[in-house]
Amino acid sequence: MDAIDSRIIDQLRQNARAGYGDIGDVVGLSASAVKRRVDRLVADGVIRGFTVQVDPAVEGMAVEAYVELFCRGTVSPEDLRRLLSAVPEVVDAGTVTGEADAIVHMRSRDIPSLEEALERVRAAPNVDHTRSAIVFSRLVHREYP
């Protein structure tokens, strides 16, 4: 990947629907040269896909929370992945350092549905307890594929 590939990716991050000609105007290449480079970046796995981002509130998922998950004993990341993948309200999760074993990002339509989802997580035999923080407003959000 060279500097022109990076500039093409930057353009696609701003607008994945941009035409090859429009991108070429910015990076100094013809539309066909941009297409060849994008095809190569896709084939090489550098670009993993093109997507649309929809406001979760529009889809009825207006309540957002971050949950610290505390486990009993030693729990493997695979066990946590299995548990959390079964809860549709979990949109992102990762193991972390510190007191908590994992941080879980959840979205739900309302507080009662968030509470139900949290109860499903807490019901797992290896979960000791959780600590939740509900998001009032987003201050910064960046997508990094």
JOWO-V879800 format. One record per residue. PHI is phi in degrees with one decimal (* if undefined). Layout:
# JOWO-V879800
phi: (PHI:PHI)
This chain:
# JOWO-V879800
phi: (*:-113.0:-63.0:-68.3:-58.1:-61.7:-68.0:-62.3:-61.2:-58.9:-64.8:-68.3:-65.4:-71.1:-157.3:-66.4:-96.3:-60.6:-75.0:-60.9:-64.7:-64.1:-65.2:-59.7:-60.1:-77.1:-96.8:83.0:-129.9:-74.9:-58.4:-67.2:-67.9:-64.1:-59.2:-60.2:-66.7:-63.0:-58.4:-67.1:-63.3:-69.4:-61.8:-80.4:81.7:-68.3:-96.0:-93.9:165.3:-121.6:-145.7:-116.2:-111.4:-111.8:-59.1:-57.7:-63.7:-65.1:-88.3:82.3:-116.2:-81.4:-91.1:-127.9:-145.4:-112.0:-125.9:-86.7:-112.8:-115.4:-108.4:-87.2:63.7:-97.0:-124.6:-73.5:-56.4:-65.0:-64.2:-65.1:-59.7:-61.5:-61.1:-73.8:-65.5:-80.1:-109.4:-60.0:-72.2:-78.4:-104.4:-163.7:-161.8:-156.7:-74.9:-140.9:-86.0:100.8:-70.1:-74.1:-87.4:-153.5:-114.6:-123.6:-100.7:-124.3:-135.2:-147.6:-76.3:-159.5:-63.0:-59.2:-71.3:-64.8:-61.7:-61.2:-64.1:-63.2:-64.2:-64.8:-66.9:-64.9:-74.0:-63.1:-62.2:-94.8:-94.8:-84.8:-163.4:-130.3:-134.6:-112.9:-134.0:-87.1:-81.7:-85.6:-150.9:-83.6:-100.4:-142.4:-145.9:-129.1:-96.3:-125.6:-66.1)
